[in-house]
Amino acid sequence: MRQDAGINGDAQRIEQMVWLLFLKVFDALEEELELTRGDYKSPIPEHLRWRHWASDSEGITGDALLDFVNNTLFPKLKSLPADPVRNPRGWVVRGVFEDANNFMKSGQLLRQVINKLGAIDFNRQAERHQFNDLYEKILRDLQGAGNAGEFYTPRAVTQFMVDMVNPQLGEKVLDPATGTGGFLVCAIEHLRKQVKNTEQEALLQSSILGVEKKQLPHLLCVTNLLLHGIEVPSNVRHDNTLARPLRDYTPAERVDVVLTNPPFGGIEEPGIEAGFPADVRTKETADLFLVLIKHILKANGRAALVLPDGTLFGEGVKTRIKEQLLAECNLHTIVRLPNGVFAPYTGIKKNLLFFTKGRPTEAIWYYEHPYPAGAKSYNKTKPIRIEEFDAEKAWWGSEADGFAARVESERAWKVDIAAIKAAGYNLDQTNPHTPDAVSHDPDELLRDYARLQAESQTLRNQLKAILAESLSGARA
């Protein structure tokens, strides 16, 4: 691909590879279905299936291949007659290719890429498992792919969040900002351990839900789910979750579990906020997602999400959103992550919020996640590891008894709701066991600034008095 004149940068290379990979994986799964279900019919026209135009290594190439891909394959797949209920597989294919592109200009080089992918046998479990590991590496490599990298959450973080929320078979699990599907894949692996028969597997297949706004991560996510055994990932939509007004959600659409790392620092297009209640309207993406998540959870539904420090101490609309969250949900735990966990995307510190809908918050437990011994930061070659969360897991306890087993330590502390309210719903609570830690609370910073200004003025006044006295003595 690097030799092709039509591709610039890793993001385009990855997008080019993944739509090809999707068709290859989709065809392999169809081969399985044809063997196990005699009446299976593909939603893709016969001449457009991978096996008919791509699998022959000596087949169509050069300008003829480019003409087929650009003028036959893509137009047909983008316009497949598809319905999410009557033709869910066709719906998935059409959604994947809706905004996909063929960037390559050389049919000969495209044939070489196709032949490389053709060498992988996805119907062999060993090769499929090996490729799952490779696919994870592709997602990690998005760190160097410009804006595409914003969608990757470290696997250790997603795994810890899923483990603590502990979704159960039969519960609906949603990621409303799916990205490449990391949370959903972790949830699938967690739920599959509970599957004992075909009926339970069918239950799992229908319980994974997601929405992704951008084309590339949606394509990556759908392929990711196919690789992890979701036969028809039609419940992962290519759409903007926030564009749907909250009032349009019916009780049947509420979910049991939400796991997500919503985009932050972004501003939604004009008009999106109109679908939200007037007292919490804002254009800031992360704030809108917090309102949405609280709304779409069932009673006793559980959520775990990643949020930046700015949401914790923010004022104005952020304060009203937090006030409503604490009134309607039990925000029982905030895990504070150190700098560098999400590098290179951002150096902003992130937090993991865990809450259950249905009763108000009485107290919030905080846990300050440390760097591993001897480390001062994380980076691409030394990312955060799931083993580092063992201390949190041992400390966690059970929500059923109000986390009675939890104890305070140099890393863990508890703040009553009265203190949170007195602080104006500022959730950026400093660890009392490390009083020298830097606070990001704007009120506290302003108070410190005012104090320092006053002390400075006092010193200036004292200096003036000393100088005046000295001059007066000299004149005398």
C-alpha positions in Angstrom: 0.0 0.0 0.0 2.9 2.4 0.7 3.8 2.1 -3.0 0.3 3.2 -4.1 -0.1 6.8 -5.2 -3.6 7.0 -3.9 -3.0 6.3 -0.3 -1.6 8.9 2.1 -0.9 8.1 5.8 -1.7 5.2 8.1 -5.4 6.1 8.5 -6.1 5.6 4.8 -4.0 2.4 4.7 -6.0 1.0 7.7 -9.3 1.9 6.2 -8.4 0.4 2.8 -7.2 -2.9 4.5 -10.3 -3.1 6.8 -13.0 -3.0 4.1 -11.1 -5.7 2.3 -10.8 -7.6 5.5 -14.5 -7.2 6.3 -15.5 -8.9 3.0 -13.0 -11.7 3.6 -14.2 -12.4 7.1 -17.8 -12.0 6.1 -17.3 -14.6 3.3 -15.6 -17.0 5.7 -18.6 -16.8 8.1 -20.9 -17.4 5.2 -19.1 -20.6 4.3 -19.8 -21.8 7.8 -23.4 -20.9 7.6 -23.8 -22.6 4.3 -22.6 -25.8 5.9 -24.7 -25.6 9.0 -27.8 -24.0 7.5 -28.8 -25.6 4.2 -31.2 -22.7 3.4 -28.7 -19.9 3.9 -28.9 -17.1 1.3 -26.2 -14.4 1.1 -27.4 -10.8 1.1 -24.5 -10.0 -1.3 -25.1 -10.7 -5.0 -23.2 -13.8 -6.1 -20.7 -12.0 -8.4 -19.8 -9.5 -5.6 -18.9 -12.1 -3.0 -15.2 -12.4 -2.1 -15.0 -15.9 -3.3 -15.9 -14.9 -6.9 -13.7 -11.9 -7.5 -10.9 -11.9 -4.9 -10.1 -15.5 -3.9 -8.3 -16.5 -7.1 -4.8 -15.2 -6.8 -4.4 -15.2 -10.6 -7.8 -13.6 -11.1 -8.9 -10.1 -12.2 -6.2 -7.5 -11.7 -4.9 -4.2 -13.1 -7.4 -1.6 -14.5 -10.1 -4.3 -14.8 -9.9 -4.9 -11.0 -10.0 -1.1 -10.3 -13.0 -0.6 -12.6 -14.8 -3.5 -10.9 -14.2 -2.2 -7.4 -14.9 1.4 -8.1 -17.8 1.1 -10.5 -19.5 -2.2 -9.6 -18.6 -3.4 -6.1 -18.8 -0.2 -4.1 -22.0 1.2 -5.8 -23.8 -2.1 -5.4 -22.9 -2.6 -1.8 -23.7 1.0 -0.9 -27.2 0.5 -2.3 -28.1 -3.0 -1.1 -31.8 -3.4 -0.4 -31.5 -3.9 3.3 -33.8 -3.9 6.3 -32.5 -4.2 9.9 -35.3 -6.7 10.8 -35.9 -8.7 7.6 -32.4 -8.5 6.1 -30.0 -7.7 9.0 -26.9 -9.1 7.3 -27.5 -6.9 4.2 -28.1 -4.0 6.6 -24.7 -4.6 8.2 -22.9 -4.7 4.8 -24.6 -1.6 3.5 -23.8 0.3 6.7 -20.2 -0.7 6.5 -19.8 0.5 2.9 -22.0 3.6 3.3 -19.1 6.0 3.6 -16.2 3.6 2.8 -13.7 4.4 0.0 -11.2 2.6 -2.2 -8.1 4.8 -2.1 -5.8 2.6 -4.2 -4.9 3.7 -7.8 -3.0 0.7 -8.9 -4.9 -2.5 -9.7 -1.7 -4.6 -9.6 -0.9 -3.4 -6.0 -4.5 -3.9 -5.0 -4.3 -7.5 -6.2 -1.2 -8.1 -4.2 -3.0 -6.8 -1.0 -6.0 -9.0 -1.7 -3.7 -12.0 -2.2 -2.0 -11.4 1.2 -5.4 -11.3 2.9 -6.5 -14.3 0.9 -3.8 -16.4 2.5 -5.6 -16.2 5.9 -8.0 -19.1 6.6 -10.7 -17.6 9.0 -12.4 -21.0 9.1 -9.5 -22.4 11.1 -9.8 -21.6 14.8 -6.1 -21.3 15.3 -5.6 -18.8 12.5 -8.7 -16.8 13.6 -7.4 -16.5 17.1 -4.0 -15.5 15.8 -5.6 -12.9 13.7 -7.6 -11.5 16.7 -4.3 -10.7 18.3 -3.1 -9.1 15.1 -6.3 -7.1 14.8 -5.8 -5.8 18.4 -2.3 -4.6 17.2 -3.9 -2.8 14.2 -6.2 -1.0 16.6 -3.3 0.0 18.9 -1.4 1.2 15.8 -4.1 3.7 15.3 -2.2 5.8 17.8 -0.1 6.9 14.9 -3.0 7.4 12.5 -4.1 10.9 13.1 -7.6 11.5 14.2 -8.5 7.8 13.9 -6.5 7.3 17.1 -9.1 9.1 19.2 -11.2 6.0 19.3 -8.8 3.6 21.0 -9.2 3.0 24.8 -6.4 0.9 26.4 -7.5 -2.7 26.6 -6.6 -2.9 30.3 -9.0 0.0 31.1 -11.9 -1.5 29.2 -11.2 -4.9 30.8 -11.2 -3.5 34.3 -14.4 -1.5 33.7 -16.2 -4.6 32.3 -15.0 -6.8 35.2 -16.3 -4.3 37.8 -19.7 -3.8 36.1 -20.0 -7.5 35.6 -22.7 -7.8 32.9 -24.8 -10.9 33.1 -26.3 -13.0 30.3 -29.7 -11.6 29.3 -28.7 -8.0 30.1 -28.5 -5.5 27.2 -25.1 -3.9 27.0 -24.6 -0.6 25.2 -21.7 1.5 24.1 -23.2 4.7 22.7 -19.8 5.9 21.4 -18.5 2.6 20.2 -15.3 3.5 18.5 -13.5 0.4 17.4 -15.6 -1.8 19.7 -13.2 -2.4 22.6 -15.8 -2.3 25.3 -18.2 -4.5 23.4 -15.5 -7.1 22.7 -14.6 -7.2 26.4 -18.3 -7.6 27.2 -18.7 -10.4 24.7 -15.7 -12.3 26.2 -17.1 -11.7 29.7 -20.6 -13.0 28.7 -19.4 -15.9 26.7 -17.9 -17.5 29.8 -21.5 -17.8 31.1 -22.8 -19.5 27.9 -23.7 -23.2 28.3 -25.9 -23.9 25.3 -27.1 -22.6 21.9 -30.1 -20.8 23.4 -27.8 -18.8 25.7 -25.4 -18.0 22.8 -28.4 -16.6 20.8 -29.2 -14.5 23.9 -25.6 -13.2 23.9 -25.8 -12.4 20.1 -28.8 -10.1 20.6 -27.6 -8.3 23.8 -24.6 -6.4 22.3 -25.6 -2.8 21.2 -23.6 0.1 19.9 -23.6 3.3 17.9 -20.6 5.0 16.2 -20.8 8.3 14.4 -17.7 8.0 12.2 -17.2 5.6 9.3 -13.7 4.2 9.9 -14.2 3.2 13.6 -17.6 1.8 12.7 -16.0 -0.4 10.0 -13.3 -1.4 12.5 -15.9 -2.2 15.1 -18.2 -4.3 12.9 -15.2 -6.3 11.7 -14.0 -6.7 15.3 -17.4 -8.1 16.4 -17.4 -10.6 13.4 -14.0 -11.8 14.5 -15.3 -12.3 18.0 -18.3 -14.4 17.0 -21.1 -11.9 16.6 -22.7 -13.4 13.5 -24.9 -10.4 12.6 -23.6 -7.1 14.3 -26.7 -5.2 13.0 -27.2 -3.8 16.5 -24.1 -1.6 16.0 -25.4 1.3 14.0 -23.5 3.9 12.0 -25.1 7.0 13.5 -24.8 9.9 16.0 -26.3 8.8 19.3 -26.8 12.4 20.4 -28.9 13.3 17.4 -31.9 11.4 18.7 -34.0 13.4 21.2 -34.2 11.9 24.6 -38.0 11.9 24.6 -38.0 9.5 21.7 -36.6 6.6 23.8 -39.3 4.1 24.8 -39.1 2.0 28.0 -38.4 -1.0 25.8 -35.2 0.7 24.6 -33.7 1.1 28.0 -30.6 -0.9 28.7 -29.1 -2.7 31.7 -25.4 -1.8 31.2 -23.6 1.1 29.6 -19.8 0.9 29.1 -18.2 3.8 27.2 -15.4 6.3 26.7 -17.4 9.2 25.1 -15.6 11.9 23.1 -14.6 14.9 25.1 -13.6 18.4 24.3 -15.7 18.4 21.2 -18.7 20.6 20.3 -21.8 19.1 18.7 -23.3 20.6 15.6 -26.1 23.2 16.1 -29.5 21.8 17.0 -28.3 18.6 18.6 -28.7 20.1 22.1 -32.4 20.8 21.3 -33.2 17.1 21.9 -32.2 17.4 25.6 -34.0 19.0 28.5 -33.7 22.8 28.6 -31.9 23.0 32.0 -29.0 20.7 30.8 -28.6 21.9 27.2 -25.0 22.3 26.1 -23.0 21.7 22.9 -20.2 19.9 24.8 -20.1 16.3 23.7 -19.0 14.6 26.9 -21.7 16.4 29.0 -24.5 15.4 26.6 -23.4 11.8 26.7 -23.5 11.9 30.5 -27.2 13.1 30.3 -28.0 10.5 27.7 -26.5 7.6 29.7 -28.4 8.5 32.8 -31.6 8.6 30.7 -31.3 5.4 28.8 -30.4 3.2 31.8 -33.1 1.0 33.2 -33.9 1.2 36.9 -31.0 -0.6 38.7 -29.0 -0.3 35.4 -25.3 0.1 35.8 -22.8 2.3 34.0 -19.0 2.7 33.8 -17.6 5.5 31.7 -14.4 7.5 31.2 -14.5 11.3 31.8 -11.8 14.0 32.0 -11.1 16.1 35.0 -12.9 19.1 33.5 -16.3 17.4 33.8 -15.6 16.7 37.5 -14.9 20.3 38.5 -16.8 22.1 35.8 -19.5 24.7 36.6 -22.7 26.0 35.1 -24.5 23.4 33.1 -21.9 20.8 34.3 -23.0 21.5 37.9 -26.7 20.9 37.0 -25.9 17.7 35.2 -23.9 16.4 38.1 -26.6 17.4 40.6 -29.2 15.4 38.6 -26.8 12.5 38.3 -26.2 12.3 42.1 -30.0 12.7 42.7 -31.0 9.9 40.4 -28.1 7.5 40.5 -25.7 6.1 43.1 -22.3 7.3 41.9 -20.5 4.9 44.2 -16.9 5.0 42.8 -14.5 7.2 40.9 -11.2 5.7 40.0 -8.7 8.5 39.3 -6.1 7.6 36.6 -2.7 9.2 36.4 -1.3 11.1 33.5 -0.3 9.2 30.4 -2.8 6.4 30.4 -4.4 7.8 27.2 -1.2 9.1 25.6 -0.5 10.0 22.9 -4.1 11.2 22.3 -4.2 13.5 25.3 -2.3 14.3 28.5 -5.5 15.3 30.3 -6.1 13.2 33.3 -9.1 10.8 33.1 -11.4 9.3 35.6 -13.5 6.1 35.6 -17.0 6.7 37.0 -19.2 3.8 38.2 -22.9 4.4 39.0 -26.2 2.6 39.4 -29.5 4.2 38.5 -32.4 4.1 40.9 -31.4 5.7 44.2 -29.5 8.8 45.1 -25.8 9.0 46.0 -25.0 9.0 49.7 -21.2 9.0 49.5 -18.6 8.6 46.8 -15.6 6.4 47.1 -12.4 7.6 45.4 -9.4 5.4 44.4 -6.3 6.9 43.1 -4.6 4.5 40.7 -0.8 4.7 41.0 1.9 4.2 38.5 3.6 0.7 38.7 6.7 0.5 40.8 9.6 2.3 39.2 7.5 4.0 36.5 6.8 7.8 36.2 4.5 7.6 33.2 3.0 5.4 30.5 3.9 5.3 26.8 3.2 3.3 23.6 5.8 0.6 24.5 4.8 0.5 28.2 1.0 0.9 28.4 -1.1 0.4 31.5 -1.6 -3.4 32.2 -4.7 -5.2 33.6 -2.6 -6.6 36.4 -2.2 -3.1 37.8 -5.9 -3.1 38.7 -5.5 -6.1 41.0 -5.4 -3.7 44.1 -8.7 -2.0 43.0 -10.3 -5.4 42.4 -9.3 -6.7 45.9 -10.6 -3.5 47.5 -13.8 -3.2 45.5 -16.3 -5.3 47.5 -20.0 -5.6 46.7 -22.7 -2.9 46.0 -25.3 -5.3 47.5 -24.0 -4.5 51.0 -23.1 -0.9 50.3 -19.4 -1.8 49.8 -19.2 -2.5 53.5 -15.8 -4.2 53.1 -14.1 -1.1 51.7 -11.5 0.7 53.9 -9.7 4.0 53.5 -6.0 3.9 52.7 -3.4 6.1 51.2 -5.1 5.4 47.8 -8.7 5.2 48.8 -11.0 7.7 50.5 -14.7 8.4 51.0 -16.6 11.7 50.6 -20.1 12.1 51.9 -22.8 13.7 49.7 -23.1 16.7 52.1 -19.4 17.6 51.4 -20.0 17.2 47.7 -23.1 19.6 47.8 -21.2 22.1 50.0 -18.5 22.1 47.3 -21.0 23.0 44.6 -21.1 19.5 43.2 -17.4 19.6 42.6 -16.4 15.9 42.1 -12.7 16.7 41.9 -12.0 15.8 45.5 -8.4 15.8 46.6 -6.9 12.8 48.3 -6.8 13.8 52.0 -3.8 11.4 52.5 -1.7 13.4 50.1 -2.4 17.0 51.0 0.4 18.3 48.9 -1.2 17.1 45.7 -2.0 19.8 43.1 -5.7 20.7 43.0 -7.4 21.5 39.7 -10.5 23.0 41.4 -10.9 26.4 39.9 -12.5 27.9 43.1 -9.5 26.6 45.1 -7.1 27.9 42.5 -8.7 31.4 42.6 -8.7 31.4 46.4 -5.0 30.5 46.4 -4.4 33.3 43.8 -6.3 35.8 45.8 -4.4 34.8 49.0 -1.0 35.1 47.2 -2.0 38.5 45.8 -2.9 39.7 49.2 0.3 38.4 50.7 2.2 40.1 47.9 0.5 43.4 48.5 1.2 43.2 52.2 4.9 42.6 51.5 4.9 45.6 49.1 3.3 47.8 51.7 5.8 46.7 54.3 8.7 47.4 51.9 7.2 50.9 51.2 7.0 51.6 54.9 10.6 50.5 55.5 11.8 52.6 52.5 9.8 55.7 53.7 11.2 55.3 57.2 14.7 55.0 55.9 14.4 58.1 53.6 12.8 60.1 56.5 15.7 59.2 58.8 18.2 60.1 56.1 16.7 63.6 55.6 16.7 64.2 59.3 
